[in-house]
C-alpha cells in the first residue's frame, strides 16, 4: 500500500488495520479510481506562504489560553510539532494536559480507544459556560 510506504517512518507502530483505516479516511473509491477525500481548497491556503520569510510567532495567541483547560497531543515522531515546542507549550501553560502518541507522527490517530478515552475524560472536566439573560435598562 502506497500510503503505508509514504508514512511508515512516522507511524512505525501502526499495523495493517490502522493503515487500511487511514486509507479509507483519506480516499474514496469512484468508478475511475481512488480520489482524495478532502477539500482540495485546503492546499490553496499554503500557496500564499512565503517559505523564505520568517513565519510569525503565535506564542501570544497560545499564551492567551493560559487560564483555559487545554490538552495537547503530540505524535512522538512528529515533524511539525517539535519536542522543544511541545515542552515550551507545557512550560507556558502549566495546567495543560500533555499526551504523547508513541510510534506516531503528525497527526496522531486520536480515534484509537487509548486516546479517545483520555480526550473524553479531559472533556468531562470542563465546565460548560452558562448563558445568562440580561436586559438593558
N, CA, C and O atoms as a Tinker XYZ file with bonds, in Angstrom:
   548  protein
     1  N      0.855000   -1.177000    0.000000    73     2
     2  CA     0.000000    0.000000    0.000000    64     1     3
     3  C      0.896000    1.235000    0.000000    63     2     4     5
     4  O      1.802000    1.369000    0.823000    81     3
     5  N      0.620000    2.129000   -0.942000    73     3     6
     6  CA     1.425000    3.340000   -1.131000    64     5     7
     7  C      1.411000    4.232000    0.107000    63     6     8     9
     8  O      2.454000    4.753000    0.502000    81     7
     9  N      0.248000    4.416000    0.722000    73     7    10
    10  CA     0.115000    5.270000    1.891000    64     9    11
    11  C      1.030000    4.784000    3.017000    63    10    12    13
    12  O      1.672000    5.591000    3.690000    81    11
    13  N      1.089000    3.499000    3.215000    73    11    14
    14  CA     1.951000    2.913000    4.253000    64    13    15
    15  C      3.423000    3.159000    3.923000    63    14    16    17
    16  O      4.206000    3.504000    4.808000    81    15
    17  N      3.800000    2.986000    2.668000    73    15    18
    18  CA     5.204000    3.221000    2.283000    64    17    19
    19  C      5.600000    4.666000    2.522000    63    18    20    21
    20  O      6.719000    4.945000    2.953000    81    19
    21  N      4.685000    5.587000    2.242000    73    19    22
    22  CA     4.987000    7.007000    2.427000    64    21    23
    23  C      5.046000    7.414000    3.895000    63    22    24    25
    24  O      5.825000    8.296000    4.259000    81    23
    25  N      4.242000    6.790000    4.736000    73    23    26
    26  CA     4.145000    7.225000    6.123000    64    25    27
    27  C      4.747000    6.315000    7.160000    63    26    28    29
    28  O      4.691000    6.619000    8.351000    81    27
    29  N      5.323000    5.200000    6.739000    73    27    30
    30  CA     5.818000    4.217000    7.705000    64    29    31
    31  C      6.888000    4.765000    8.645000    63    30    32    33
    32  O      6.959000    4.348000    9.801000    81    31
    33  N      7.710000    5.681000    8.175000    73    31    34
    34  CA     8.760000    6.231000    9.040000    64    33    35
    35  C      8.175000    7.028000   10.198000    63    34    36    37
    36  O      8.735000    7.026000   11.295000    81    35
    37  N      7.050000    7.715000    9.967000    73    35    38
    38  CA     6.436000    8.497000   11.037000    64    37    39
    39  C      5.487000    7.671000   11.884000    63    38    40    41
    40  O      5.223000    8.023000   13.034000    81    39
    41  N      4.978000    6.598000   11.349000    73    39    42
    42  CA     3.990000    5.785000   12.064000    64    41    43
    43  C      4.424000    4.314000   12.120000    63    42    44    45
    44  O      3.691000    3.436000   11.665000    81    43
    45  N      5.611000    4.044000   12.674000    73    43    46
    46  CA     6.103000    2.663000   12.673000    64    45    47
    47  C      5.291000    1.712000   13.552000    63    46    48    49
    48  O      5.367000    0.496000   13.376000    81    47
    49  N      4.526000    2.246000   14.483000    73    47    50
    50  CA     3.753000    1.389000   15.391000    64    49    51
    51  C      2.438000    0.921000   14.768000    63    50    52    53
    52  O      1.781000    0.037000   15.318000    81    51
    53  N      2.044000    1.495000   13.633000    73    51    54
    54  CA     0.755000    1.141000   13.037000    64    53    55
    55  C      0.794000   -0.239000   12.413000    63    54    56    57
    56  O      1.781000   -0.638000   11.794000    81    55
    57  N     -0.294000   -0.951000   12.589000    73    55    58
    58  CA    -0.440000   -2.249000   11.927000    64    57    59
    59  C     -1.230000   -2.061000   10.630000    63    58    60    61
    60  O     -1.668000   -0.954000   10.316000    81    59
    61  N     -1.405000   -3.145000    9.886000    73    59    62
    62  CA    -2.087000   -3.052000    8.596000    64    61    63
    63  C     -3.521000   -2.541000    8.736000    63    62    64    65
    64  O     -4.009000   -1.821000    7.865000    81    63
    65  N     -4.197000   -2.908000    9.824000    73    63    66
    66  CA    -5.582000   -2.449000   10.019000    64    65    67
    67  C     -5.632000   -0.928000   10.166000    63    66    68    69
    68  O     -6.543000   -0.288000    9.642000    81    67
    69  N     -4.662000   -0.346000   10.873000    73    67    70
    70  CA    -4.638000    1.110000   11.027000    64    69    71
    71  C     -4.342000    1.800000    9.693000    63    70    72    73
    72  O     -4.918000    2.847000    9.397000    81    71
    73  N     -3.453000    1.223000    8.894000    73    71    74
    74  CA    -3.164000    1.796000    7.583000    64    73    75
    75  C     -4.386000    1.712000    6.672000    63    74    76    77
    76  O     -4.661000    2.637000    5.908000    81    75
    77  N     -5.114000    0.606000    6.756000    73    75    78
    78  CA    -6.319000    0.476000    5.945000    64    77    79
    79  C     -7.363000    1.508000    6.363000    63    78    80    81
    80  O     -8.025000    2.103000    5.514000    81    79
    81  N     -7.510000    1.718000    7.670000    73    79    82
    82  CA    -8.449000    2.729000    8.157000    64    81    83
    83  C     -8.034000    4.125000    7.679000    63    82    84    85
    84  O     -8.883000    4.915000    7.265000    81    83
    85  N     -6.740000    4.428000    7.733000    73    83    86
    86  CA    -6.260000    5.722000    7.254000    64    85    87
    87  C     -6.550000    5.886000    5.760000    63    86    88    89
    88  O     -6.932000    6.968000    5.312000    81    87
    89  N     -6.371000    4.833000    5.011000    73    87    90
    90  CA    -6.665000    4.903000    3.576000    64    89    91
    91  C     -8.148000    5.175000    3.349000    63    90    92    93
    92  O     -8.512000    5.969000    2.482000    81    91
    93  N     -9.002000    4.516000    4.128000    73    91    94
    94  CA   -10.448000    4.733000    3.976000    64    93    95
    95  C    -10.844000    6.141000    4.405000    63    94    96    97
    96  O    -11.789000    6.712000    3.861000    81    95
    97  N    -10.134000    6.700000    5.371000    73    95    98
    98  CA   -10.416000    8.074000    5.809000    64    97    99
    99  C     -9.892000    9.109000    4.820000    63    98   100   101
   100  O    -10.420000   10.218000    4.741000    81    99
   101  N     -8.861000    8.752000    4.068000    73    99   102
   102  CA    -8.176000    9.707000    3.206000    64   101   103
   103  C     -8.634000    9.691000    1.747000    63   102   104   105
   104  O     -8.511000   10.691000    1.040000    81   103
   105  N     -9.163000    8.549000    1.303000    73   103   106
   106  CA    -9.537000    8.401000   -0.105000    64   105   107
   107  C    -10.918000    7.778000   -0.226000    63   106   108   109
   108  O    -11.396000    7.098000    0.682000    81   107
   109  N    -11.547000    8.026000   -1.371000    73   107   110
   110  CA   -12.822000    7.378000   -1.650000    64   109   111
   111  C    -12.731000    6.719000   -3.020000    63   110   112   113
   112  O    -12.060000    7.199000   -3.934000    81   111
   113  N    -13.429000    5.608000   -3.118000    73   111   114
   114  CA   -13.446000    4.887000   -4.389000    64   113   115
   115  C    -14.485000    5.498000   -5.314000    63   114   116   117
   116  O    -15.607000    5.794000   -4.904000    81   115
   117  N    -14.093000    5.682000   -6.567000    73   115   118
   118  CA   -15.001000    6.180000   -7.600000    64   117   119
   119  C    -14.909000    5.217000   -8.787000    63   118   120   121
   120  O    -14.014000    4.372000   -8.820000    81   119
   121  N    -15.798000    5.327000   -9.742000    73   119   122
   122  CA   -15.712000    4.457000  -10.928000    64   121   123
   123  C    -14.387000    4.604000  -11.685000    63   122   124   125
   124  O    -13.969000    3.692000  -12.399000    81   123
   125  N    -13.731000    5.765000  -11.522000    73   123   126
   126  CA   -12.456000    5.982000  -12.226000    64   125   127
   127  C    -11.231000    5.723000  -11.358000    63   126   128   129
   128  O    -10.101000    5.891000  -11.818000    81   127
   129  N    -11.441000    5.316000  -10.113000    73   127   130
   130  CA   -10.317000    5.025000   -9.227000    64   129   131
   131  C    -10.441000    5.762000   -7.905000    63   130   132   133
   132  O    -11.507000    6.273000   -7.563000    81   131
   133  N     -9.342000    5.811000   -7.166000    73   131   134
   134  CA    -9.332000    6.476000   -5.863000    64   133   135
   135  C     -9.147000    7.978000   -6.029000    63   134   136   137
   136  O     -8.371000    8.439000   -6.865000    81   135
   137  N     -9.874000    8.722000   -5.218000    73   135   138
   138  CA    -9.728000   10.176000   -5.175000    64   137   139
   139  C     -9.523000   10.604000   -3.731000    63   138   140   141
   140  O    -10.114000   10.025000   -2.820000    81   139
   141  N     -8.673000   11.634000   -3.516000    73   139   142
   142  CA    -8.532000   12.151000   -2.148000    64   141   143
   143  C     -9.892000   12.598000   -1.623000    63   142   144   145
   144  O    -10.679000   13.210000   -2.345000    81   143
   145  N    -10.154000   12.286000   -0.364000    73   143   146
   146  CA   -11.449000   12.614000    0.241000    64   145   147
   147  C    -11.292000   13.781000    1.221000    63   146   148   149
   148  O    -11.583000   13.667000    2.411000    81   147
   149  N    -10.828000   14.889000    0.684000    73   147   150
   150  CA   -10.712000   16.118000    1.463000    64   149   151
   151  C    -10.947000   17.284000    0.512000    63   150   152   153
   152  O    -10.950000   17.117000   -0.707000    81   151
   153  N    -11.138000   18.437000    1.075000    73   151   154
   154  CA   -11.402000   19.630000    0.279000    64   153   155
   155  C    -10.095000   20.100000   -0.361000    63   154   156   157
   156  O     -9.181000   20.500000    0.360000    81   155
   157  N     -9.978000   20.064000   -1.689000    73   155   158
   158  CA    -8.738000   20.490000   -2.332000    64   157   159
   159  C     -8.402000   21.958000   -2.075000    63   158   160   161
   160  O     -7.256000   22.371000   -2.252000    81   159
   161  N     -9.381000   22.738000   -1.662000    73   159   162
   162  CA    -9.112000   24.148000   -1.352000    64   161   163
   163  C     -8.185000   24.275000   -0.145000    63   162   164   165
   164  O     -7.550000   25.314000    0.038000    81   163
   165  N     -8.103000   23.238000    0.672000    73   163   166
   166  CA    -7.200000   23.291000    1.825000    64   165   167
   167  C     -5.753000   23.509000    1.386000    63   166   168   169
   168  O     -5.002000   24.224000    2.050000    81   167
   169  N     -5.366000   22.900000    0.282000    73   167   170
   170  CA    -3.991000   23.067000   -0.173000    64   169   171
   171  C     -3.734000   24.471000   -0.699000    63   170   172   173
   172  O     -2.592000   24.931000   -0.695000    81   171
   173  N     -4.769000   25.153000   -1.148000    73   171   174
   174  CA    -4.596000   26.520000   -1.659000    64   173   175
   175  C     -4.186000   27.498000   -0.561000    63   174   176   177
   176  O     -3.569000   28.524000   -0.845000    81   175
   177  N     -4.525000   27.188000    0.687000    73   175   178
   178  CA    -4.147000   28.092000    1.774000    64   177   179
   179  C     -2.637000   28.166000    1.924000    63   178   180   181
   180  O     -2.115000   29.156000    2.437000    81   179
   181  N     -1.939000   27.145000    1.490000    73   179   182
   182  CA    -0.482000   27.133000    1.608000    64   181   183
   183  C      0.206000   27.920000    0.494000    63   182   184   185
   184  O      1.377000   28.278000    0.621000    81   183
   185  N     -0.513000   28.190000   -0.595000    73   183   186
   186  CA     0.089000   28.872000   -1.736000    64   185   187
   187  C      0.577000   30.274000   -1.392000    63   186   188   189
   188  O      1.540000   30.755000   -1.989000    81   187
   189  N     -0.073000   30.933000   -0.439000    73   187   190
   190  CA     0.297000   32.298000   -0.088000    64   189   191
   191  C      1.442000   32.389000    0.901000    63   190   192   193
   192  O      1.869000   33.492000    1.242000    81   191
   193  N      1.943000   31.277000    1.365000    73   191   194
   194  CA     3.024000   31.303000    2.351000    64   193   195
   195  C      4.370000   31.433000    1.649000    63   194   196   197
   196  O      4.705000   30.648000    0.761000    81   195
   197  N      5.126000   32.428000    2.060000    73   195   198
   198  CA     6.478000   32.616000    1.538000    64   197   199
   199  C      7.434000   31.926000    2.499000    63   198   200   201
   200  O      7.724000   32.441000    3.579000    81   199
   201  N      7.917000   30.766000    2.101000    73   199   202
   202  CA     8.775000   29.980000    2.984000    64   201   203
   203  C     10.155000   30.594000    3.179000    63   202   204   205
   204  O     10.924000   30.147000    4.029000    81   203
   205  N     10.468000   31.619000    2.391000    73   203   206
   206  CA    11.738000   32.332000    2.557000    64   205   207
   207  C     11.641000   33.389000    3.658000    63   206   208   209
   208  O     12.663000   33.835000    4.180000    81   207
   209  N     10.429000   33.789000    4.009000    73   207   210
   210  CA    10.213000   34.790000    5.053000    64   209   211
   211  C      9.993000   34.094000    6.387000    63   210   212   213
   212  O      9.446000   32.992000    6.435000    81   211
   213  N     10.419000   34.734000    7.467000    73   211   214
   214  CA    10.170000   34.128000    8.778000    64   213   215
   215  C      8.665000   34.040000    9.045000    63   214   216   217
   216  O      7.910000   34.958000    8.726000    81   215
   217  N      8.256000   32.947000    9.622000    73   215   218
   218  CA     6.853000   32.784000    9.972000    64   217   219
   219  C      6.543000   33.609000   11.218000    63   218   220   221
   220  O      7.405000   33.762000   12.084000    81   219
   221  N      5.344000   34.135000   11.319000    73   219   222
   222  CA     5.007000   34.919000   12.513000    64   221   223
   223  C      4.937000   34.006000   13.734000    63   222   224   225
   224  O      4.613000   32.822000   13.631000    81   223
   225  N      5.245000   34.577000   14.872000    73   223   226
   226  CA     5.133000   33.813000   16.105000    64   225   227
   227  C      3.671000   33.781000   16.548000    63   226   228   229
   228  O      2.952000   34.773000   16.423000    81   227
   229  N      3.251000   32.651000   17.057000    73   227   230
   230  CA     1.874000   32.562000   17.558000    64   229   231
   231  C      1.841000   32.356000   19.066000    63   230   232   233
   232  O      0.796000   32.036000   19.633000    81   231
   233  N      2.999000   32.543000   19.720000    73   231   234
   234  CA     3.019000   32.391000   21.176000    64   233   235
   235  C      2.033000   33.325000   21.876000    63   234   236   237
   236  O      1.410000   32.902000   22.849000    81   235
   237  N      1.858000   34.579000   21.433000    73   235   238
   238  CA     0.862000   35.424000   22.115000    64   237   239
   239  C     -0.544000   34.804000   22.084000    63   238   240   241
   240  O     -1.293000   34.921000   23.054000    81   239
   241  N     -0.896000   34.157000   20.993000    73   239   242
   242  CA    -2.209000   33.502000   20.917000    64   241   243
   243  C     -2.278000   32.317000   21.871000    63   242   244   245
   244  O     -3.291000   32.107000   22.538000    81   243
   245  N     -1.205000   31.552000   21.933000    73   243   246
   246  CA    -1.164000   30.420000   22.857000    64   245   247
   247  C     -1.214000   30.921000   24.297000    63   246   248   249
   248  O     -1.948000   30.375000   25.122000    81   247
   249  N     -0.441000   31.953000   24.597000    73   247   250
   250  CA    -0.414000   32.495000   25.957000    64   249   251
   251  C     -1.785000   33.004000   26.394000    63   250   252   253
   252  O     -2.112000   32.969000   27.580000    81   251
   253  N     -2.579000   33.473000   25.448000    73   251   254
   254  CA    -3.913000   33.970000   25.778000    64   253   255
   255  C     -4.822000   32.862000   26.297000    63   254   256   257
   256  O     -5.852000   33.148000   26.906000    81   255
   257  N     -4.463000   31.623000   26.069000    73   255   258
   258  CA    -5.260000   30.489000   26.558000    64   257   259
   259  C     -4.798000   30.018000   27.935000    63   258   260   261
   260  O     -5.227000   28.962000   28.401000    81   259
   261  N     -3.938000   30.782000   28.585000    73   259   262
   262  CA    -3.353000   30.381000   29.854000    64   261   263
   263  C     -4.337000   30.005000   30.935000    63   262   264   265
   264  O     -4.042000   29.128000   31.747000    81   263
   265  N     -5.487000   30.629000   30.976000    73   263   266
   266  CA    -6.464000   30.317000   32.013000    64   265   267
   267  C     -7.489000   29.277000   31.600000    63   266   268   269
   268  O     -8.415000   28.988000   32.357000    81   267
   269  N     -7.339000   28.719000   30.425000    73   267   270
   270  CA    -8.320000   27.760000   29.919000    64   269   271
   271  C     -7.807000   26.335000   30.050000    63   270   272   273
   272  O     -6.602000   26.096000   29.972000    81   271
   273  N     -8.716000   25.390000   30.247000    73   271   274
   274  CA    -8.287000   23.987000   30.220000    64   273   275
   275  C     -7.758000   23.669000   28.819000    63   274   276   277
   276  O     -8.306000   24.132000   27.818000    81   275
   277  N     -6.700000   22.886000   28.763000    73   275   278
   278  CA    -6.086000   22.595000   27.476000    64   277   279
   279  C     -5.441000   21.218000   27.501000    63   278   280   281
   280  O     -4.832000   20.821000   28.495000    81   279
   281  N     -5.579000   20.508000   26.418000    73   279   282
   282  CA    -4.873000   19.251000   26.227000    64   281   283
   283  C     -4.129000   19.359000   24.902000    63   282   284   285
   284  O     -4.680000   19.826000   23.905000    81   283
   285  N     -2.878000   18.924000   24.900000    73   283   286
   286  CA    -2.055000   18.949000   23.697000    64   285   287
   287  C     -1.624000   17.517000   23.412000    63   286   288   289
   288  O     -1.119000   16.819000   24.291000    81   287
   289  N     -1.829000   17.097000   22.182000    73   287   290
   290  CA    -1.470000   15.741000   21.772000    64   289   291
   291  C     -0.385000   15.843000   20.710000    63   290   292   293
   292  O     -0.563000   16.512000   19.692000    81   291
   293  N      0.724000   15.184000   20.947000    73   291   294
   294  CA     1.852000   15.204000   20.001000    64   293   295
   295  C      2.219000   13.784000   19.619000    63   294   296   297
   296  O      2.381000   12.915000   20.475000    81   295
   297  N      2.347000   13.564000   18.331000    73   295   298
   298  CA     2.883000   12.295000   17.856000    64   297   299
   299  C      4.374000   12.270000   18.135000    63   298   300   301
   300  O      5.086000   13.217000   17.799000    81   299
   301  N      4.845000   11.212000   18.737000    73   299   302
   302  CA     6.259000   11.090000   19.102000    64   301   303
   303  C      7.189000   11.373000   17.921000    63   302   304   305
   304  O      8.272000   11.925000   18.118000    81   303
   305  N      6.796000   11.012000   16.714000    73   303   306
   306  CA     7.631000   11.184000   15.525000    64   305   307
   307  C      7.234000   12.393000   14.690000    63   306   308   309
   308  O      7.609000   12.481000   13.520000    81   307
   309  N      6.489000   13.318000   15.264000    73   307   310
   310  CA     6.002000   14.475000   14.514000    64   309   311
   311  C      7.152000   15.289000   13.950000    63   310   312   313
   312  O      8.134000   15.568000   14.638000    81   311
   313  N      7.014000   15.664000   12.692000    73   311   314
   314  CA     7.974000   16.572000   12.083000    64   313   315
   315  C      7.388000   17.988000   12.001000    63   314   316   317
   316  O      7.960000   18.871000   11.361000    81   315
   317  N      6.239000   18.189000   12.661000    73   315   318
   318  CA     5.580000   19.503000   12.655000    64   317   319
   319  C      5.581000   20.118000   14.056000    63   318   320   321
   320  O      5.913000   21.293000   14.212000    81   319
   321  N      5.214000   19.341000   15.072000    73   319   322
   322  CA     5.252000   19.821000   16.451000    64   321   323
   323  C      6.484000   19.203000   17.115000    63   322   324   325
   324  O      6.472000   18.042000   17.524000    81   323
   325  N      7.541000   20.001000   17.211000    73   323   326
   326  CA     8.811000   19.500000   17.743000    64   325   327
   327  C      8.729000   19.244000   19.247000    63   326   328   329
   328  O      7.852000   19.763000   19.937000    81   327
   329  N      9.660000   18.436000   19.731000    73   327   330
   330  CA     9.732000   18.191000   21.182000    64   329   331
   331  C      9.979000   19.493000   21.925000    63   330   332   333
   332  O      9.416000   19.710000   22.998000    81   331
   333  N     10.816000   20.363000   21.367000    73   331   334
   334  CA    11.130000   21.635000   22.022000    64   333   335
   335  C      9.896000   22.529000   22.112000    63   334   336   337
   336  O      9.663000   23.158000   23.145000    81   335
   337  N      9.113000   22.592000   21.053000    73   335   338
   338  CA     7.896000   23.411000   21.074000    64   337   339
   339  C      6.878000   22.821000   22.034000    63   338   340   341
   340  O      6.217000   23.555000   22.769000    81   339
   341  N      6.748000   21.516000   22.033000    73   339   342
   342  CA     5.845000   20.812000   22.949000    64   341   343
   343  C      6.224000   21.136000   24.399000    63   342   344   345
   344  O      5.359000   21.449000   25.216000    81   343
   345  N      7.517000   21.059000   24.711000    73   343   346
   346  CA     7.992000   21.363000   26.071000    64   345   347
   347  C      7.711000   22.826000   26.427000    63   346   348   349
   348  O      7.324000   23.127000   27.557000    81   347
   349  N      7.902000   23.725000   25.475000    73   347   350
   350  CA     7.633000   25.148000   25.729000    64   349   351
   351  C      6.148000   25.390000   25.960000    63   350   352   353
   352  O      5.779000   26.222000   26.789000    81   351
   353  N      5.299000   24.679000   25.243000    73   351   354
   354  CA     3.851000   24.802000   25.453000    64   353   355
   355  C      3.506000   24.419000   26.893000    63   354   356   357
   356  O      2.715000   25.096000   27.550000    81   355
   357  N      4.097000   23.345000   27.371000    73   355   358
   358  CA     3.817000   22.878000   28.727000    64   357   359
   359  C      4.402000   23.830000   29.772000    63   358   360   361
   360  O      3.823000   24.008000   30.844000    81   359
   361  N      5.533000   24.434000   29.465000    73   359   362
   362  CA     6.121000   25.404000   30.390000    64   361   363
   363  C      5.231000   26.644000   30.487000    63   362   364   365
   364  O      5.020000   27.177000   31.577000    81   363
   365  N      4.715000   27.097000   29.355000    73   363   366
   366  CA     3.889000   28.303000   29.329000    64   365   367
   367  C      2.495000   28.077000   29.900000    63   366   368   369
   368  O      1.860000   29.019000   30.375000    81   367
   369  N      2.027000   26.867000   29.859000    73   367   370
   370  CA     0.667000   26.548000   30.318000    64   369   371
   371  C      0.781000   25.368000   31.289000    63   370   372   373
   372  O      0.540000   24.223000   30.906000    81   371
   373  N      1.151000   25.646000   32.554000    73   371   374
   374  CA     1.452000   24.564000   33.497000    64   373   375
   375  C      0.283000   23.626000   33.803000    63   374   376   377
   376  O      0.500000   22.521000   34.299000    81   375
   377  N     -0.932000   24.039000   33.522000    73   375   378
   378  CA    -2.078000   23.163000   33.790000    64   377   379
   379  C     -2.513000   22.398000   32.544000    63   378   380   381
   380  O     -3.546000   21.728000   32.547000    81   379
   381  N     -1.735000   22.500000   31.501000    73   379   382
   382  CA    -2.031000   21.816000   30.247000    64   381   383
   383  C     -1.805000   20.312000   30.425000    63   382   384   385
   384  O     -0.806000   19.884000   31.003000    81   383
   385  N     -2.739000   19.532000   29.923000    73   383   386
   386  CA    -2.545000   18.084000   29.927000    64   385   387
   387  C     -1.812000   17.712000   28.649000    63   386   388   389
   388  O     -2.219000   18.102000   27.554000    81   387
   389  N     -0.740000   16.963000   28.790000    73   387   390
   390  CA     0.079000   16.579000   27.649000    64   389   391
   391  C     -0.072000   15.095000   27.374000    63   390   392   393
   392  O     -0.013000   14.268000   28.284000    81   391
   393  N     -0.265000   14.775000   26.119000    73   391   394
   394  CA    -0.357000   13.377000   25.697000    64   393   395
   395  C      0.616000   13.186000   24.541000    63   394   396   397
   396  O      0.577000   13.927000   23.559000    81   395
   397  N      1.475000   12.205000   24.660000    73   395   398
   398  CA     2.363000   11.840000   23.564000    64   397   399
   399  C      1.880000   10.522000   22.988000    63   398   400   401
   400  O      1.638000    9.561000   23.719000    81   399
   401  N      1.744000   10.486000   21.678000    73   399   402
   402  CA     1.319000    9.275000   20.976000    64   401   403
   403  C      2.574000    8.531000   20.515000    63   402   404   405
   404  O      3.176000    8.906000   19.510000    81   403
   405  N      2.974000    7.481000   21.238000    73   403   406
   406  CA     4.195000    6.774000   20.862000    64   405   407
   407  C      4.047000    6.086000   19.504000    63   406   408   409
   408  O      2.998000    5.535000   19.172000    81   407
   409  N      5.131000    6.138000   18.734000    73   407   410
   410  CA     5.147000    5.469000   17.442000    64   409   411
   411  C      4.299000    6.131000   16.384000    63   410   412   413
   412  O      4.022000    5.525000   15.349000    81   411
   413  N      3.874000    7.375000   16.620000    73   411   414
   414  CA     3.029000    8.074000   15.649000    64   413   415
   415  C      3.667000    9.401000   15.253000    63   414   416   417
   416  O      4.458000    9.977000   15.999000    81   415
   417  N      3.308000    9.866000   14.077000    73   415   418
   418  CA     3.788000   11.151000   13.577000    64   417   419
   419  C      2.687000   12.185000   13.690000    63   418   420   421
   420  O      1.890000   12.176000   14.628000    81   419
   421  N      2.664000   13.075000   12.714000    73   419   422
   422  CA     1.655000   14.141000   12.698000    64   421   423
   423  C      0.685000   13.837000   11.569000    63   422   424   425
   424  O      1.101000   13.747000   10.413000    81   423
   425  N     -0.484000   13.692000   11.847000    73   423   426
   426  CA    -1.329000   13.873000   13.004000    64   425   427
   427  C     -1.562000   12.494000   13.628000    63   426   428   429
   428  O     -1.872000   11.545000   12.907000    81   427
   429  N     -1.419000   12.363000   14.961000    73   427   430
   430  CA    -1.673000   11.060000   15.581000    64   429   431
   431  C     -3.130000   10.641000   15.428000    63   430   432   433
   432  O     -4.028000   11.477000   15.329000    81   431
   433  N     -3.339000    9.350000   15.412000    73   431   434
   434  CA    -4.690000    8.799000   15.280000    64   433   435
   435  C     -5.389000    8.855000   16.632000    63   434   436   437
   436  O     -5.317000    7.909000   17.418000    81   435
   437  N     -6.066000    9.971000   16.897000    73   435   438
   438  CA    -6.732000   10.151000   18.190000    64   437   439
   439  C     -8.037000    9.376000   18.281000    63   438   440   441
   440  O     -8.697000    9.402000   19.320000    81   439
   441  N     -8.413000    8.697000   17.227000    73   439   442
   442  CA    -9.610000    7.866000   17.263000    64   441   443
   443  C     -9.375000    6.526000   17.927000    63   442   444   445
   444  O    -10.329000    5.801000   18.205000    81   443
   445  N     -8.118000    6.182000   18.188000    73   443   446
   446  CA    -7.829000    4.939000   18.882000    64   445   447
   447  C     -8.388000    5.025000   20.299000    63   446   448   449
   448  O     -8.342000    6.085000   20.924000    81   447
   449  N     -8.913000    3.915000   20.803000    73   447   450
   450  CA    -9.535000    3.955000   22.135000    64   449   451
   451  C     -8.648000    4.557000   23.226000    63   450   452   453
   452  O     -9.145000    5.288000   24.082000    81   451
   453  N     -7.351000    4.264000   23.211000    73   451   454
   454  CA    -6.475000    4.781000   24.276000    64   453   455
   455  C     -6.425000    6.308000   24.292000    63   454   456   457
   456  O     -6.302000    6.910000   25.359000    81   455
   457  N     -6.520000    6.941000   23.117000    73   455   458
   458  CA    -6.514000    8.402000   23.070000    64   457   459
   459  C     -7.916000    8.967000   23.230000    63   458   460   461
   460  O     -8.114000    9.962000   23.927000    81   459
   461  N     -8.881000    8.339000   22.592000    73   459   462
   462  CA   -10.263000    8.820000   22.673000    64   461   463
   463  C    -10.741000    8.841000   24.122000    63   462   464   465
   464  O    -11.446000    9.765000   24.528000    81   463
   465  N    -10.363000    7.830000   24.904000    73   463   466
   466  CA   -10.764000    7.785000   26.317000    64   465   467
   467  C    -10.133000    8.929000   27.102000    63   466   468   469
   468  O    -10.790000    9.537000   27.948000    81   467
   469  N     -8.856000    9.228000   26.827000    73   467   470
   470  CA    -8.185000   10.335000   27.520000    64   469   471
   471  C     -8.819000   11.666000   27.145000    63   470   472   473
   472  O     -9.005000   12.533000   27.999000    81   471
   473  N     -9.151000   11.827000   25.872000    73   471   474
   474  CA    -9.773000   13.072000   25.414000    64   473   475
   475  C    -11.157000   13.219000   26.029000    63   474   476   477
   476  O    -11.534000   14.309000   26.459000    81   475
   477  N    -11.912000   12.130000   26.073000    73   475   478
   478  CA   -13.249000   12.171000   26.678000    64   477   479
   479  C    -13.150000   12.513000   28.160000    63   478   480   481
   480  O    -13.952000   13.299000   28.665000    81   479
   481  N    -12.187000   11.940000   28.860000    73   479   482
   482  CA   -12.007000   12.236000   30.289000    64   481   483
   483  C    -11.662000   13.711000   30.479000    63   482   484   485
   484  O    -12.163000   14.351000   31.404000    81   483
   485  N    -10.818000   14.248000   29.617000    73   483   486
   486  CA   -10.480000   15.668000   29.687000    64   485   487
   487  C    -11.725000   16.517000   29.454000    63   486   488   489
   488  O    -11.987000   17.462000   30.199000    81   487
   489  N    -12.488000   16.178000   28.421000    73   487   490
   490  CA   -13.685000   16.956000   28.088000    64   489   491
   491  C    -14.677000   16.956000   29.246000    63   490   492   493
   492  O    -15.364000   17.952000   29.471000    81   491
   493  N    -14.756000   15.859000   29.973000    73   491   494
   494  CA   -15.689000   15.787000   31.103000    64   493   495
   495  C    -15.295000   16.714000   32.237000    63   494   496   497
   496  O    -16.134000   17.063000   33.068000    81   495
   497  N    -14.032000   17.120000   32.286000    73   495   498
   498  CA   -13.585000   18.002000   33.374000    64   497   499
   499  C    -13.869000   19.477000   33.092000    63   498   500   501
   500  O    -13.703000   20.327000   33.966000    81   499
   501  N    -14.289000   19.766000   31.890000    73   499   502
   502  CA   -14.519000   21.161000   31.512000    64   501   503
   503  C    -15.951000   21.559000   31.836000    63   502   504   505
   504  O    -16.900000   20.892000   31.424000    81   503
   505  N    -16.093000   22.626000   32.562000    73   503   506
   506  CA   -17.432000   23.141000   32.850000    64   505   507
   507  C    -17.953000   23.879000   31.635000    63   506   508   509
   508  O    -17.263000   24.730000   31.075000    81   507
   509  N    -19.154000   23.558000   31.230000    73   507   510
   510  CA   -19.772000   24.267000   30.104000    64   509   511
   511  C    -20.130000   25.677000   30.560000    63   510   512   513
   512  O    -20.629000   25.863000   31.670000    81   511
   513  N    -19.878000   26.670000   29.709000    73   511   514
   514  CA   -20.256000   28.036000   30.086000    64   513   515
   515  C    -21.778000   28.141000   30.157000    63   514   516   517
   516  O    -22.502000   27.484000   29.409000    81   515
   517  N    -22.225000   28.961000   31.052000    73   515   518
   518  CA   -23.668000   29.151000   31.182000    64   517   519
   519  C    -24.062000   30.469000   30.535000    63   518   520   521
   520  O    -23.307000   31.441000   30.567000    81   519
   521  N    -25.222000   30.490000   29.964000    73   519   522
   522  CA   -25.751000   31.714000   29.377000    64   521   523
   523  C    -26.687000   32.356000   30.392000    63   522   524   525
   524  O    -27.512000   31.680000   31.007000    81   523
   525  N    -26.554000   33.623000   30.556000    73   523   526
   526  CA   -27.445000   34.337000   31.471000    64   525   527
   527  C    -28.153000   35.428000   30.690000    63   526   528   529
   528  O    -27.536000   36.199000   29.955000    81   527
   529  N    -29.428000   35.471000   30.864000    73   527   530
   530  CA   -30.213000   36.512000   30.203000    64   529   531
   531  C    -30.067000   37.811000   30.991000    63   530   532   533
   532  O    -30.055000   37.808000   32.222000    81   531
   533  N    -29.961000   38.873000   30.291000    73   531   534
   534  CA   -29.936000   40.169000   30.961000    64   533   535
   535  C    -30.701000   41.151000   30.097000    63   534   536   537
   536  O    -30.930000   40.930000   28.908000    81   535
   537  N    -31.087000   42.241000   30.737000    73   535   538
   538  CA   -31.793000   43.266000   29.981000    64   537   539
   539  C    -31.057000   44.580000   30.122000    63   538   540   541
   540  O    -30.416000   44.852000   31.137000    81   539
   541  N    -31.160000   45.367000   29.111000    73   539   542
   542  CA   -30.516000   46.681000   29.130000    64   541   543
   543  C    -31.570000   47.689000   29.537000    63   542   544   545
   544  O    -32.624000   47.765000   28.905000    81   543
   545  N    -31.303000   48.485000   30.605000    73   543   546
   546  CA   -32.312000   49.466000   31.051000    64   545   547
   547  C    -32.579000   50.517000   30.005000    63   546   548
   548  O    -33.397000   51.411000   30.223000    81   547
